[in-house]
């Protein structure tokens, strides 16, 4: 599934009590893992230090999550906001990127 300049494709492979998420991000970006107040696991994609734009060269990354105690797992990608230029309009219109959610995978 193609998504944005910060996340090319992603896939999920669940076996036993683990789910591995494999995804492609620009080679000048990094990702960190976190968890929100609703127990959703967050994959946060950010530009590397001193970078202004995401690269067009993508690299494959994967990370594994364990199912929660109740047998459910929610995962969300959090991507940077994007700014687009519109001729003869506001030249730096920010666009808030929504979360891409892989939700409620059940064991």
Beta strands, then each sheet from edge to edge (+ up, - down):
strand 1: 10-15
strand 2: 18-26
strand 3: 29-35
strand 4: 41-47
strand 5: 58-66
strand 6: 72-78
strand 7: 82-84
strand 8: 93-95
strand 9: 100-106
sheet 1: 1+ 2- 5+
sheet 2: 3+ 4- 6- 9+
sheet 3: 7+ 8-
end
